[in-house]
Amino acid sequence: MQRQAEPQKSKTFSVKILLVVTALTGGIFILQRASLSGATAQEGERAAEVRFVTLAPGHFHAALVLKEMYPGVARQVSVYAPLDGDVIDHLQRISLFNNRKDNPTSWEVNVKTGADFFQRMLKERPGNVVVLSGRNRGKIDLINSSLDAGLNVLVDKPWILYPADLPKLEAALGTADKRGLIAYDIMTERHEITTMLQKEIVNDAATFGSVVPGTEKEPGVYMESVHHLMKTVAGVPNPRPARFFDIEQQGEGINDVGTHLVDLVPWILFPEQLIDYRRDIQVLSAERWPTVISRENFQRITREAQFPAYLSANVKDDQLQLFANTDALYRLRGVYVRLKPLWNYEAPAGAGDTHHAVFRGTLSRVEVRQGKEQKYVPELYVVPNDASQKATIHAGLRKKIEALQSKFPGIAIEDLGAEMRVGIPAKYREGHEAHFAAVTKQFLSYLKNPKSLPAWERANMLAKYYVTTKAVELSRQSPRRTESSISR
């Protein structure tokens, strides 16, 4: 198994997270020691059904799992990691959750660091759920070893980066099935209100009709997401480690955020149906191109003065060519699907990450838009294909919205003339960070009753990662596109 850090002397320290940060000056933590021997959980905590172990938190998503407390989950969380800036950043985020004014959490963190962190975790087994986020290369090996040890896993995307690792993913899911464990992918976009409503309406024949297969030039499904390298998380600027810019470690655009897009397509079009990637999917083409990052902007994001040597192959004229953008085309059960995960440096003022999704039906298009016109808030539209059929489609949509009141009370229809918008109350606008708690709650429900995990989840995970890894393979075989040649 590939080591995750340079050799270092193993260290152990345990802290109550309320005492972790007593001062924060210039980005340096002053840690107040609570115990050198390891905190002892209260008797009630020992009996908790679920105990989290965070493993090498290399991405801020690991902390977002802990943004809320959960019934039946022990307050004490164990962290096993290299002693580096990532673990300090992780503790800072949990500290912010514990010390916030509204609905503070009460996590206690037992931290053990060293080059042998993973082996120590397997030996000491302080919990029964391993949380993994970041350090994508080699992640599947940690997943498999954790499952082999009888531990459940809650893992952020992507699980694998290349087609050669697909058998390892299949083995992981097979081990989980055989041992009654839960291996769950953190698919937060399934909990976005516009996506949930888009799924409902696409599957309403009176409003949408049936999906149009489309063509290569005009696919039945088109999705585009735009993310930003410089962003704010939990109210503070989010630094990224330099390795985030190593595509051999982090993956490319379709590997990373593109996983969400690939996941949503069958989830919306063919809900609760098993997808057989060998039979149902044909990946047709893929292209890649870089986001260009100056050394100054790289320093601003990473706090690193220079580009590391391992990025040198993609540095030209003192600028990093980050291959984070992908244009992928494939067929899913005969439906043409085009996906474009894109990365820019920083969002315009007042904007953030955006999502655009179009599903074409025989009666209407159902679209999520999140541009300037929507004030960068995702909105859901129904656009009739034929204006003469608008009244009929409007009646079908009205009936569907009425049926959804028990599930989403307060949603409505706004007639905009040529199209209709679904009115969404503010209470459903939770935001990306809150979706991690929703995913975690779903995971915990499956953990309580493993047989309730749907069979389609396993098949569709394989299908999802088949698409992302095959697209990377094809894009690297295509001529490189340059930023200046892109028409978006």
N, C-alpha and C positions, 0 to 999 in steps of 0.2 A: 504493500500500500504506500502511496506517495506521501512523504512527510509534508506537513502543512506549515512548518516554520523551521528556521535555523536552529541547530542544537543550542540549548541553554539549560542552565541549572533549574531543576524543578522547584517551584515555589508554591506555597499554599497560604492563603489568607481568607478569612471569613469576616464579612461585615454585615451589619444591619443596614439596609440601603438608605434608611433615614439619616445615617451618619456618614454615608460615603463621601459626600462633597461638603466640606466645611468651608472651602474657599475655592474660587475659580478665577485665576488671574492669568491673563495671557494664554489661555488655553491649557494651563497646567493644573492638574488636580492635586489637592492636598488631601490625602486619605486619612481619616481618623480610624485607628484600629479598634475594633470591637472585641476581637478574639483571635488568638494565634492557633488555638487548638481546634477550632471548628465549632460553629454555633450548633446548639442542640435544640431540635424542634420541640415544641410543646406536645403533650400527649395527644391532643386532638389532631395536631398536624401529622403525627406518625400514622394516624388512622386514615388520612386523606387518601382518596381513591387514586388520584392523579398527582404525580410529582414531575415537574418539568426539569429537564437538563438542557441547557443551551450550550451548543457545541461550536466553538470558534466563531463567535458572532462577527462575521466579516461584512455584514450589510445591515443597515438600520431596520430592515424588516424584522429582524430577530427581536428587537425591542418592542416593535408595534404589536407583537403577539401578547405582550404584557401590559398593554395600555389599559386593560381592565382586569378586575379580579373575577374569578369564576367559581361558582359553587362546586364543592368537591375537589378543588385543586389546592394543594398545600401552598401556604404563603412562601415557604422557603424554596428558592430556585437555585439550582447548582449551575455554575458556569465553569466549563473546562475549556481552556484556550491557551494559545501562546501569550506570553506577556508582551503585549504590544499596544499600539494606540487604539486598535479596534476594540479591545476589551474595555479600555478606559472610556471610549465614546459610548459603548453599550451601557456601562454603569451610569454615565451621565444622563442618558435618556431615561433610564428607569428611575433615577433620582428625581427628574422633572415630573414624572408621573406620580411618584410618591408625595411630592411636595406641592403639587398644584392646588389651587384654591377649591376648584369644583371637583367633586367626586374623586379624591385622591386614592391612589392604590396603596397597598401596605406590604409590598414584596420585601422579603429578606433574602439576601443574596450570599451564597457560599461560593467563593471564587477560588479555583485551583488552576495555576498556570505552570507551563513548562513544555518542553519539546515533546514529552511523552503524554500530553494531555488526553489523547484519545485512549491510549492503553490504560491509563489510570481510571478513566471514566468506566471502561468495560470491567475493570477489576473491582472498583468500589460500588458501582451501580447505585447511585444515590436517588435515582428516579426511574420512572417507567415510560417516559415520553421524551424522545430526543428532538430538539428543535434545531433546525439547520437553515442558515441563510448566509449566502456569500461563499466565496472560494469555490466557484462552480466546477473547475477542473478537479477531478478526483472525488467530487461530492458523492457520486453513485457508489464508490467503494466504501465510504463512511456509512452510507445508507444500508448497504448490504451487510456490513459487519454488525451494525446496530440491530438489524432484524435477526441476524444469525444468533445474536446474544439474547433474543427474546424481548427486545425493546420496540415500542411503537415509534413511528417517526412522523413528524409534522414538518414539511420541508418546503422552502420557498423555491420558486422556479429559478433557473432551469435545472432539472435533475441530470441531464446529459447534454453534451455539445455536438457529438459526432455520431454518424450511423454505426460505427463499430461498437458503440456502447449500448446499442439497443438491446442486445441479448442480456446485458447486465441489468437493465431496467426490467426486462421480462422476468429475470431470475428474482429480483427484489419483490416484485408483485406476487410471484409464485410462492416465495417464502412467507410473505404476509398471509396469503390465503391458507397455506398449509398449517401455520402456527396460530391462526386466529388473531393476528395482529393487524393494526391499522397503519397503512402507509399512505399518507394523504398529501396531495399537492395544494399549496396555498393559492387558490384561484379567486382572488378578491373581486375581479370584475363581474363575477356572477351575482354579486350583492349590490351592484350599482343600480339605482332605481330605474334609470332610463333603459338599461339593458334588460332588467327583469320585465318591464312593461313591453319592450320591443319583442321579447320572446312570446309574451301572451298574445300580442296582436298579430305577429307573423303566423301564429298557429290558429288564427281565427279566420275560417274560410270566407265568412261573409264580408270581411274587411280586406283581407290580403289576397284571397284566392289560393292558388298554389304557387310554389316557388318556380320562377322562370329559370331554366338551365343556363341561358345566356351564351355568350361566346367569349373568346379570348379578349376581344376589344371591348365588349360590354358584358362583363361577368354578371351572374345572378347575385353574387355577394361581393361587396367591396368594403374593405375596412382599412382605415388609416389612423395611426396613433402618433402623436408627436410628444416626445419627452425631452427633458432639459437636463443638461449635465450639472448646472449650477442651480440649486433649489434650496428651499427652506423646509425643514421637517420639525414638527412639534414646536414651531415658533422660533427656531434658531437655524442659522445657515448650516447646511449639511455638507461637511467635508467628505471627499471620497478618497479612498486609498489609491495610490498610483497604480496598483495592480488592476483596478477597475478599468483602466484604459488598455489593458493587455487582452486582446480578443482571444488569445489562446487560453486565458484564465477565465475571463468574464463571459466570453461568447460574443457573437455578433447580434445585430438588431433583431433578427428573427429568432435567435436563440433565447434572448432575454425577454423583453416586453412583448415580442411577437408571440410568445407562448400563450399569453392571454387571448390574443386574437384568434389563434388556431383553436383554442379551447372553446371559444364562444360559438364558432360556426355550427358544429353539430349540436351543441347544447341548445341553440336557438332553433335550428332547422329540423332536427330529429331528436326531440327531447326523450330521454330515458331509453334510447335505442343504442344497441351495441354497434360500434363501427369496427369493421375488420380492415385494417390498413392494407393488407395484402390484396384484398378484393375491391374495396370501396374507394381507394384513393390512388390517384395518379398525379405525381408532382411533375409539372410540365416545364417550368423554367424558373430561374431566379437570377437576379442581378444585385450587386452590392456597390456602394460608393461611400466615400469618407465624409465625415464632419471634420473640418480643419480647425485645429486648436493651437493657438499661439503659445509660446513658452510662458508668457505672462499670465494668460488665462489658466494654463495648466497649474501654475504655481498658486493661483488664487483658489483653485478647487482642492488641490492636494496638499498644499503647504510645502511642496517639494521645489527646491530651487532649480533643478535641472530635470530633463527627461531621463529616467533610468535607462541603463544599458539594454535591458530586455525589450525596450520599445524602439530601439534605434533603427530597426528595419523599416519602420513606418514613419520615421522623422525625415522631413525634407525641408530644406531652407528654414530650419529652426521652427518648424511647425509639425505637429503630429497629425498624421492622416488616420483618423479613427474610423474604422470600417464598421459603423454602427447602423447603417441604413440598408434596408433590403426591400426589393420588389419581388414578391413570390406569386406564382400562378399555379394553381392545381385544380383538379376536379374531385369533388366529393359526391359520390353516388350520381355522377353525371352533371352536377351543378358546378359551373366554373366559379372559382373563388380567387380573388386577387387581394393580397394583403401588403400593406406598406407600413412597417414600423420604422419610425424616423427619430433621430436625435439631433436637436439643436443645442447650441451652447447655453443660452439663457432665454427665458420667456420675456415677451414684451411686458411693459408695465401694466399691471392689472390682470395679466393672463397667467396661465399655468399649463400643465400638461393637457392635451386635448385628445378627444376621441371622435372619430367620424365613422359611422357604420350604415351601409345601405343594403337592404334586402329587397330584391325585386320580385313582386308577385304578379299574377295574371290580372289582378284588379288594381293594385296600388303598390307604391314603394313605401316602405317603412324605414325611416331614417333617424339616426341620432346625429345631431350637429352640435358643435361646441366652438363656434368661431366668434369673431368680433360682434356679429349681429346678435348672437345669443349672450353677449357680455361674458364669454368664455365659460358659461354654465351649460352643461349638457341638456339638450332639449329633444323631445321626441315628436316627429312629424309623420303624418300619413298623407301621401300625395297620390290622388287618383290618377290612373293612367289615361282615362278618358273623362273629360270634364262633364260629359253628358251622364255619366254614371255616378257623379258625386253624391247625389241625394241618396242613392241606394247604399253607397259605401258609408256615408255619414250615419245612416240608420243602423247599419251593421256595427259600426264603431260605437255608437251610443249604447246599443244593447250590450256590447262587450264591456264597456266602461261601467255600466250598471252592474254587471255580473261580478266585476272586480272590486266593488265597494266593500265587500266583506273582508277582502284581503288588503286592499289599499284605500281605506276610506278617505274621501276628499278629492280624489283625482277627477278630472273633468275634461271636457272637449272645448277647445277654443277654435272657432271657425275663422280662418284667415283668408277666405276667398278661394284661391286655387288649391289650398291645402288646409289641413287641420293640424293643430298642435295639441298634445295631451298636456293639460294643466296639472302640474305636480306641486303639492303643498310643500312648504319649506321643511316640515318635519322629516321628510324623506331624504333631504339633501345632507346626508351624513358625511360625505367626503371619503377619500381613499383610505386615510389612516384608520377610520372607524371600521372599515370592511375587514380588517384583520381579526377583530374580535368576533365578527359574524362567522368568518371561516373557522376560527378556533372553537366556537360554540358548536358548529356543525361537526367538527372533528371529535369533540368530546361526546357528542351524542352517539357517534359511531363507536367510540371507545367503550361506552357503556353497554352497547349492544352491537357487537361486531357483525352479526348476521344482517343488520339493517343497512350495511354499506351496499349500495346498488352494484349489480354485476357489471353494468355498463361503464362504471368509473374505471375499472381495470383496463378493459378493451380500449376505451377512448383515451386513456393516458398513453398507451402504446401508439395509437393512431396520431395523437398530438405530437409526440416527440419524433415520430417517423417523419412527419411533415417538416418540422423545424430543422432537424438534422440533415434531411435530404436537400432542403433548400440551401443550407450552408454549403453542402457539397457541390451543388450545381452552380451556385453563385461564384464559387472559387474557380470554376472551370470556364466561366464567361469572361470576356474582355472587361477590364476594369473601367467603370464609368468615373468621370471626374465630377467634382461638385459643380463646376461651371456648365456642364452638359445636362444637368438635371432640369427637367420641367415638371413642376409639382402642381 
